[in-house]
């Protein structure tokens, strides 16, 4: 392992190159204060304490808890917003969108932030120019303002936790605004109730973010290492990764601390305690971010990020479509083109060329389970169903097949019978053994979300007996991705059964 003295500014670009993937930026409120002169959360709330009481009243009543103080303020602001002539214009625009007592406060905070634009031109111009040139795959932020959209105008924006959970991000040229965005006021995570709901769904968010941490360097800007909100998010991601994978984060996590007294940029090896897990990190103390941004701009892309993201999105859609049609369009990379008018077609080579000398007979059940959950394989469905899975079924009937049948347009039992595939052990419904009747009785009272509070081994047994009509496929998928044992680790039978249930519900046909 390199020593402390080996760390220098060039370490940043060197490590990015070693990983082989573009970095992600994890951006906090300090960024907005630096470039937009945004107020702190306390001062922002204080500006909207216009109900006749000083914000100190709400803050002390909440015992210093800002989210609770925001809830208390929102209750009184709700009355003021609906009754005061001051907000008549705003009511005319937004009243049809009001669904909860905190929405009026969120709307006015969002309007205030949106009016700030992209900051004062004279604030940190050199840093802003350097930031605009960085080569990154994406940005994760808890900020509500639109500064990052102005820096990365070609990036796709996911606004709020729901937007990310119920979409299929491709981790290229994307901004994940996990606490919402001022352009969608009701998406803001502001009050105590908002944070409670956010925490309840942290495991699902972590399942979406886990590949970011496994596959990319991550640079944190604008956060304190003592920030409870970032600690909670990281805690969920780390539990999703599992202790066995923490070592993979070595040399990939950078926490940048702005220090006006720093005489020069200083990199140090350190450790960050997240719950019961200790993360290896590199801290960077600096009075200017420009050298860091310059290091992150040294990597050159072979394909522009916006085009690469478009290709990955369209490839995903192509896989989802069972009978894709369209025209092949070839354009020079530097060409400006309206890509929404392009029909996307992908040409692929022979399956043996794609899989190499290994061949389809060598793929394992664990690899198929992983592909069903993470969609990260490059399997040819027909070869898998005709060569791989029949062999695997001789050892275990718990092999998922419906995803690959669906790719071939086989979506009914009749179509399966006419296909010629011999996969009855996997296709026909499985009768649960009597020895698990006790689990079956208790499972009738449970939903997928209840499984999170049960230890993993028992949760998988309960999972087999949940009422399929009550299972939301994506919830089950996120739960299984969170508990995936990891490549190279033994896959227990109960987990394999649970993946088969997910495969049947998401891709199968009605019984």
N, C-alpha and C positions, 0 to 999 in steps of 0.2 A: 504494500500500500504506500502511495506517495506520502512524504512527510509534510508537515506544516509549511516548511520553507519552500516546498515545490509549488505552492499555490501562488498564482499571479493572475493578472487580468486575462492573460491568454488561456488560463484554465477553463474559462467559460466556453469559448468557441471549441476548444479541444474536446471537452466532454460532450458537447452537442454533437460534434462529428462522430465521436465514439458510439453514441447511442444510435445514430443513423436515422433519427426521426426529428422533425421540427419541434421546437419547444412549445409549451403552453405557458401563458402568463396568467397568474392568479392575482387579480387586482382588487385591492380594498379601498376604503374611504380616503386613506391618505393620498391616493392618486388624484382624486377629485379635488381635494383641498389644495394640492400642489399646482394643478393646471387650470382649475376653474375657479379657485378661491371659494369653493363651497364651504358653507358653515359646518361645524361639527354637528353630530346628531342632536346633542343637547341644545345647541344654539338654533338649529333648524326648528325643533319643536317649540322652543321659546318664542319664535317669531309668530307662531300660530296660537299662542295663548292670549286670545283676544276676547275671552268670555267674561272678563272682569276679574279674573284671578291670575296672579303671577304664576309663571311656570314652576317656581319653587314650591308652590302649594301642591301641584300634581306630583312633582318629583319626590318630595318628602313623604307624601301620602303613600307613594309606591316604594318607600324605603330605598330610594336611589336606583330602582330597577327601571331603566329607560323604556323598555317595552311595555311594562305595566303602566308607567306614566303616560305613554302614548295612548293606551286604552282608556285611561281616565279622561285625558284631554279630548279624545275622540268623542266620548259620550256627550260632553258639554258643547263641543264644536258642532256636533250634529244639529243641535237645537238652533244654534246661531246661524248656521248655513242655510237652513230651511226658512228662517224667519227674517233675516236681515236683508235690506235692499242692496247692501254691499255685494251680495253674491247672486243677485237676480240674473245677470247675464250667464254666470256659470251654471245656475240651476236650469236655465233654458237649454243649455247644451248637454248637460250631464244627468239630469234627474232621472231619465229613463234607465240609466245604467246603475243607479243606486240599489244595492241589494242588502247592505248591512250598515250598522251604525257607524263604522269606521270609514266608510267610503267617501263621505264629504271631505274629511281631513286628508285622505290619500289623494283626492282629486286636486285640492289646492296645493299640496306639497308638490305634486307632479307638475302642475302648471308653473309653479315657481322655478323648479329645476329646469323645465323645458325652456323657460324664458331666458335662462342663463346662457343658452346657446352652447358653443364649444369653447367658451373661455375667452379671456382677454389675450389679444394677439401679442401683447408685450410680455406676457408671463412665460418664462422659460422657453423662448423661441428656439434656441439651439437644441434643447432636449426634445422638444416636440418634433423638430425636423429629423432628429436621430431616431426617435420612436417610430415615426412613419416609415422608416426604411428597414425595420427589423424583419427578419424572416421567421415567422412563427406559424404553427399549425392552428392555433386557436387561443381563445381567451376565456377564462372563467372569472366572473366578477360578482360581488355582492352589491355593487353600486347601482343606483337608479338612473343616473344621468346618461346623456348620449355622447359623451366625449369619445369613448372607444369606437363608436360607430363612425365618428368623423375621422378617426385615425386609420381605421380599416374599413373603408366604404364598400369593398367587395365581399366582406364577410357576411355570412348568413347569421341572423340574430334569433336566438331562442329566448323569449321573454317569460320569465317565471319558471317555477318548478314544474308545473303541469306541462308547459310547452316542451320541456326537455324530456319528461317522463313518457309522454305519449307520442314522441317522434322518434325518428331513426337518425341521429346525428352520425356523421361520418368522420369526425375529428380532423377535418381539414377546412381552413378558412371559415371558422365558426366562432361566435361569441355566445357564451352561456350566461345569461343574466339570471342567476339562480334566486335572487331576492326580488325579481321583478324589474320593470322599466317604467320610466315616467311617461312614456307614450301609451301605456296601458295601466292607468292608475290603480285599478282594482287588483293588479298583480303584485303590488308592493307588499313586502313582508315588513310590517311596521309595528303592529301591536302585539301584546302578550298572546292573544289568540292566534295571530298569524304565525308567531314563532312556535307555538305549541303544535300547530298543524304541520309546519315545516319539519320539526323534529320527528314527528310521527312517521313522516315519509322519507326520512333521511336514508334509510336502508335502500330504498328504491333509487334515490338519487345517486347514492354511492355505487350501486350496481352499474349505473350509466357512466360514472366517472372513473371506475377502477382501471379501465384500459388506458386512460390518459396517464395515470400514474405509473402503470407498468411499462408503457411503450414510449413515453416522452420525458425529456427533462422538464421540470416545472419551476418557474421563477415567481416568487411571491413578492409583490410590491404593495406598499400601502397598508400593511398589517403589522400589528404588534404580536409577538409570540405569546402574549398573555391574553389575546383577544378570544373571549369565550366562544364566539360564533364560529370563528375559523377552527378552533380546537374541536368543536362538536362535529363539524363537517369532516375534518381529517380523521377523527375518531371513527366515524361511520365507514369511511373509505378504508382505513387500516383493518377494521374488523372484517370488511368484505374481502380484503386481500388475504388475511390470515397471517399468522406469524411466520409460516414457512416462506412467504414471499417478500417479507420486509427487507431482506438482504438485497433484493433486486433493485431497491431504491437507492442503494449506495451510490453516491456521486451524482444523483439526479435531482435532488431537491436543494434549491437556493433561496434563502431568505435575505432580501435586500433591506437593510436598515438605513434610512436617511439620517445622517448625523452631521449637523452643521459644523461641528468641531473637528470632524475627521480631516487630518492633514493630507491624507491620500487614501486611495481605495485599498481596503484591507479585506482579504479573504481568510476565513478561519474554519477549521473543521469543528463541528459541534454536534450536540445531540438535543433532541426536542422530545419531551415527554408528552405523549398523547394517550390519556387513560393509562392502561397498563403496558403500553407499547412505547419503546424508545426508538425514535427515528434518527438515523444518521443524516445530518444536513450540513450544508456549507453556508455560513453567514457571510454577508458582504456589507461592510460599513463604508459609507461614502457620502460626500457632500454634493455629489452630482451623479445623475444616472447616465449621462451621455456616454462614458466609456463602456458601460454595460450594454447599452443599446447598439453601440458600434460593433461590439463583439458578436451580438446576435444578428447583425446584418451581413456577416462575412460568408455565411452559407448561401450558395446560389441554387435555386430550384431549376430543375430541367423542364418542369411544366409549371406555369403560373398557378397560384393557389386556387383562384376562382375557377379555372378550367379543371383542375384536378378534383375539386369538390364536386363540380357539375358531373364529371365522369363517374365518380363514385356513387353519387345519388342516382344517376340514370342506370348504372349497372345494378344497383339494388332493385330499382323498379323493374329492370329487365328480368331479373331472377324471379321477382314476384309475379310477373306476367307469364302465363303458361303458353301463350301463343303470340309472342311479340312480333310486331310488324313495323315497317317503316323504311326510310331511306338511309343509306350510309352517306354521311357528310364529312368530308375531310377538309380541314381548314388549317392554315399556318397558325402557329401558336400566338404570334404577335397580332393576329387579325382581330379587329373589333367586330363583334358579331352579336346579334340578338339570339342567344342560345335557346330561348323559349320556343323558337320556330324550327329547331333542328330535331329531326327524328333520330334517335340514338340507336345504333346497331353495333354490337361487339362481335368481332370474328375471333374464334378460338381455334387452336390447333387440335390435333388428335389427342385423345385422352391419355395415351401412353406418354406423349411428349409433355403433357402437363403434370403427370404424376411421377415421371421419371422411371427409373428402372425398377422401382419398388413394386408397382402394379397394384391393382385393386384388391387382390387376395390378401394383401398384407395390412390393410387398414384395420384398426382395432375398434371394439365397441366403445371404448372410452373416447376415441376421436370422433365417432359419430355422435355420441351424447354431447360432446363439446360443441360440435358444429350446429346441432339443433338448438342449443342455447345461445351461442354467440355468433352464429352465422359466419364463421371464420374459415371454413373449409373451402376447397376448390374442387369439390367432388362433381363428377358427372353422374346425374341421378340414375340413369339407366344402367350404367356399369355397376354402381353401388348396389342397386336392387337385384341385379342378375348374377353378380359375382361375389360381392362381399357379404351382404346380409344373409343370404341363404346358408353360408358357412357358419356365420356367427350364431344363427338361430339353433344350430345343432348343440351349442353349449348353453344358451340361455334364450328364452322367448322374449326377454325384455330388451328388445332392440327397436328404436324408433324408426318407422318407415313412412308415416303419412306425409311428412315434409317432402320427401323425394317422390312419392306417388303424385302429390299435388303439382310438382314441377312438370310432370309428364301429362298433366290434365286428367289424372285419374282421381275423381272426386266422389265416386259412388261405389257401393259394393258391387253393383252390376258391372261397372267399368273395370273394377279390379279383377273380377272373375273372367272377364273377356281379355284381359291384358296378357295372360300367360305366365305372370309372375307366381312363384310358389312361396308365399309368405304368410300362410294361414295362421301360423303360431303367433305372429305379430299383429296381424290384421283383425282376427276374430276376437271379440271381447273376452277378457280374462275373468274367471270366477274367483273371488277372493277366498283364500283358505279359511277354514273354520277356526283355526288356532288364533286368528286375529280378530275374533268376534268382539272382544273387549274394546279394541281400538276402534272398530267399526261403530260400536254404540256411542262412544264419546265423540267420534269424528262428526257425527250428525249435528253436533252443536257448534262445530267450529267452521271458520272461514280461513282463507289463506293468510290473512293478516294475523290471526290468532297463533299461527305456527311460529311466529317470530319470538314469542315468549316461552316456547318449549325448546328443550335441548335438541340439538340437530338430529340425533339418532331417532328419538321418539317422534320428532316432527315429520320425518320421512315416512314412518310407519302410519302416522295419522293421515298423511297426505294421500295415501293409497285409497282411503275410505271416505274422503270428502265427497259431497254430492256434486257430481260433474256439472249439473245444471246451475250450480251456484258459484262455480269457479270462474273467475275472470282470468283469461289466459295470460295477459301481460303481468298481472300480479303474481301468478304462479311462476312465470318465467323469471321475473325479477328476484323472487325468493330463491329459486334454484341457482340462478347466476351468482347470487350473494354467497351461497353455500357450496359452490362448485369446489371440489377438493383440489383442483389444479392439475395441470398437465404433468404426467409422470407419477401421480399419486393413485393409489388404489381407489376404484369406484365401487362403493358398497352396493349390494343388490337393491336395497330399499331406495337409494338415490336413483339408480337406473330405472326402477319402476316409476318413480315420480316423474322423471323426464319423459317416459313413454306416455304417461297421462297427459302431460303438457302437450306433447306432440299430437296426440289424438284429439285433444280439445281445440288446439289452434289450427291444425291443418286437416283434421279428419272430417268424416261425413257423419250426419246424424245416425244414431243407432236405430 
